[in-house]
Amino acid sequence: MGIETVKKAEKSMEAFLQQQTNEGRQTEKVQLWLVSTSGFTNEVIEYIKDIDYIYYSDYDSINKLNRQYGGGFDIPLFCKE
């Protein structure tokens, strides 16, 4: 995953928060969780490492999480040949 995708996700989050404000709703906390089976660029890792509202998982870590909560299989890895 590249930085463009991360920035797009952040803009979507900002639009959501603005909509909540416009509708008079209070949103206490928003977190983004980026999942990429092919991993993240070094630029992304550097950018998000100190941001407390962004979590991220690559293929191996999402499968570990799946198994921790009872999944008995690896998430399929889809790729174009």
C-alpha positions in Angstrom: 0.0 0.0 0.0 1.3 3.4 -0.9 1.0 6.8 0.8 -1.7 7.9 -1.7 -4.1 5.3 -0.3 -3.4 6.3 3.3 -3.9 10.0 2.5 -7.2 9.1 0.8 -8.4 7.2 3.8 -7.5 10.2 6.1 -9.5 12.5 3.8 -12.5 10.1 4.0 -12.2 10.2 7.8 -12.1 14.0 7.8 -15.2 14.1 5.6 -17.0 11.7 8.0 -16.1 13.8 11.0 -17.2 17.0 9.2 -20.5 15.3 8.3 -21.0 14.3 11.9 -20.3 17.9 13.0 -22.7 19.3 10.4 -25.5 16.9 11.6 -24.9 17.9 15.3 -23.4 14.6 16.2 -20.4 14.1 18.5 -17.8 11.5 17.5 -15.4 10.9 20.3 -12.8 8.8 18.5 -12.2 7.5 15.0 -9.5 5.0 14.2 -8.4 3.8 10.8 -7.2 0.3 10.3 -5.2 -0.3 7.1 -5.0 -3.9 5.8 -2.8 -4.8 2.9 -1.9 -8.4 2.1 1.0 -7.1 -0.1 2.4 -4.9 2.7 3.2 -1.2 3.0 5.8 1.0 1.5 8.5 2.4 3.7 7.0 5.8 3.2 3.7 4.6 4.7 5.4 3.0 7.7 7.4 6.1 8.4 4.3 8.3 8.0 1.9 6.3 10.3 4.3 5.0 12.9 3.6 7.8 15.4 -0.1 8.4 14.5 -2.2 7.0 17.3 -5.4 6.8 15.3 -4.0 4.6 12.5 -3.5 0.8 12.9 -2.1 -1.4 10.2 -1.8 -5.1 9.4 -0.1 -7.0 6.7 -0.9 -10.5 5.5 1.0 -12.3 8.3 -0.4 -10.2 11.1 -4.0 -10.3 9.9 -3.7 -14.1 9.8 -2.3 -14.2 13.3 -5.2 -12.1 14.5 -7.7 -14.4 12.6 -6.2 -17.5 14.3 -6.2 -15.8 17.7 -9.9 -15.4 17.5 -10.6 -18.9 16.4 -10.1 -18.8 12.6 -8.6 -22.2 11.5 -7.4 -21.0 8.1 -5.3 -18.4 6.4 -7.1 -15.6 4.6 -6.8 -16.3 0.9 -4.2 -14.4 -1.0 -5.5 -13.1 -4.3 -3.1 -11.9 -6.9 -3.1 -11.3 -10.6 -0.7 -13.2 -12.7 
